[in-house]
Structures are given as structure tokens and as C-alpha cells.
């Protein structure tokens, strides 16, 4: 949609201004205004779970910080102010380490969790492992707003779309890698509270 253009530009400006070690960004593409959105069709059930069931998004573009703070993505100053406030108050003693290697067509992942505050005893917490891809160009533009270049594109979950129960401090995954550009892709692991939607911690590799 047309309003998504300004929001996409704002996010590009944002990542140039702040250390990418301090945030992880995922763009979920819904099935409206077009049911044929190529990014939605890549993982429709995963996207529906996030857009409809988790965040109850009814208009686009919509932006959530830490899973809970609603921000107008068309206003860069609002994005920056909300980010700065949340980052200044982020003191969670919970670490996430991602080790990855691709062997032939199999992605092997080891996620290690370091729980300094015993937060993982909370039964509402789930581990999500997502794949995003940058530097995607589709020309001519797939939509009517003229955008041809895309970053932070959600490709799908490696974990269950509703998150995985955290059964150990080390979680391992083997994933059959599809026809995505591996060199432009990132693995994002985050822990989210299913009761509040708050993202407790995230890591990116």
C-alpha cells in the first residue's frame, strides 16, 4: 500500500542511525491489500499467526516494539523516541546465543540461553526462531506503491509458529534450507511472553 513506502523509508533511516547490535527487525507481509503478496505466500500460516492471532493487526503499516509498544511507522521521530525509551530500560539478565552452519541444504542451529534472573521458569515464555532476508529486489514492483527493494523480509519460522517450549538451556534445530539467499539471510531468535506479547530478549546472527 502507499503508506508503506514512507514507513519502509523510515526503517531504512533508522537502521543507519543506530547500532544493529541493539535491535532485531522483522517485517511480516499480510495478505492485504493483495492476496498475492509474494512474501506472504512464502509462509502464510506463520504470518497469519503473528498478524491476526498475536498482534491482531487491522491496518497497515503497523509497528510493534518489544511486541507491545504500538508505534506509527510513518513518523520517524516516534520510532526513535520509543526505541530510545525501551532500550534505556532494557536490563533483562537473559542472553541468547545463536550458532549456525549450513551443510549442503541443511541449516544446523544451536540456540544457547543464559538465564541470569531465572526468567525461564515462567511457563508463558516461548522461544521463536525466525528467518529474515535482506537485499531482495523484485522489478517490476510486485505491488502498486512502486517499491522494488526490500529488507528485513520475514521468510518463515524454524521454530513452531506458536513458539517452542523452552525445555533446556540449549535448543537445537535442523532445517531444510529453501531457495532463499543464505548470504543475505539472518536468523533471529527471540523469547516472548504469550500472555503479554512482550519480547523479553532477542538475538540475531
Secondary structure, DSSP 8 states (H G I E B T S, - for coil): -THHHHHHHHHHHHHHHS-TTS----B---S-S-TT-HHHHHSHHHHHIIIIIIS---SSS-EEETTTEEE-TT-HHHHHHHHHHHHHT----EEEEEEEEEETTEEEEEEEEEETT-GGG-TTEEEEEEEEE--EE-SS-SSSS---EE-SEEEEESS-TT-EE--SSEEEEEEE--SS-GGGEEEEEEEEETTT--EEEEEE-
